[in-house]
Amino acid sequence: MENKITAILLAGGKSQRMGTDKGLLVLNGKTFIHNICDALKPVVGSNILIVSANKEYDKLGFSRVEDIIENKGPVGGLYTGLKESKTKVNLVVSVDVPFVTTELLQWLVENHNETDMVTQTKIGDKTSPLIGVYDRSMKIVFGEQIAGNKLKLRQAIEDVKHRTLEVPEKWSSQLQNINTQEEYQNLTK
Ligand SMILES: Nc1nc2c(ncn2[C@@H]2O[C@H](COP(=O)(O)OP(=O)(O)OP(=O)(O)O)[C@@H](O)[C@H]2O)c(=O)[nH]1
């Protein structure tokens, strides 16, 4: 499996709500990005591609690439990651979900059907397109979106053959996003 999947870890963006780079926040003695890389390793080995301009992330020892086109949000990060990827199947994770586990990521990959362009997750009515599996050919769709300055990821997924997986209740807290100082302070209390 190792050589067949690339993990694309989205770690760029403005982080306006948090005010600092979310990947470098610390939880249980490890940065968010370190926690997520540890969860990814049993699934993809060392084939982790971090999409970010932050050189601090090089210390983790994985590949890092900067957005080809800046300031396009997650669609821009996905476009760069998929352009850089050498595999058809790509496991995408955002850097703001520090509780994600190998178990959930493995389940997600196993439930991806290679005839689908995207498999995303959801809990109740809320979809989480940034915890998903993307076919490399989605780079074409995202390239067109960027060219047209239409940056709505959820809409792009609706327009292609996709699958939405309901995350089992026992794992629902793993999709918790940490986006603000208040959310972060609550974790460390
Ligand atoms: N590479 C890359 N990643 C991005 C970009 N924008 C957002 N992300 C990542 O996508 C995920 C979701 O990002 P958001 O929370 O929507 O945006 P953000 O910039 O992190 O934060 P806000 O400015 O507070 O909205 C996070 O993991 C970000 O690191 C971008 O332009 N490039």
The ligand as a Gaussian input file, in Angstrom:
#p B3LYP/6-31G(d) Opt

LIG

0 1
 N       -1.581000      24.924000       1.062000
 C       -2.642000      25.649000       1.441000
 N       -3.399000      25.229000       2.457000
 C       -4.445000      26.013000       2.823000
 C       -4.755000      27.233000       2.173000
 N       -5.840000      27.775000       2.776000
 C       -6.195000      26.926000       3.759000
 N       -5.357000      25.858000       3.786000
 C       -5.426000      24.715000       4.706000
 O       -6.729000      24.178000       4.602000
 C       -7.243000      23.841000       5.883000
 C       -8.529000      24.595000       6.157000
 O       -8.208000      25.936000       6.151000
 P       -9.197000      27.076000       6.695000
 O       -9.427000      26.882000       8.158000
 O      -10.378000      27.142000       5.815000
 O       -8.320000      28.372000       6.438000
 P       -7.079000      28.896000       7.259000
 O       -6.296000      29.809000       6.389000
 O       -6.331000      27.763000       7.879000
 O       -7.729000      29.699000       8.465000
 P       -8.645000      31.034000       8.447000
 O       -7.840000      32.128000       7.802000
 O       -8.879000      31.313000       9.898000
 O       -9.894000      30.680000       7.696000
 C       -6.121000      24.114000       6.881000
 O       -5.415000      22.917000       7.087000
 C       -5.224000      25.116000       6.146000
 O       -3.872000      24.961000       6.538000
 C       -3.909000      27.650000       1.091000
 O       -4.085000      28.716000       0.465000
 N       -2.880000      26.829000       0.771000

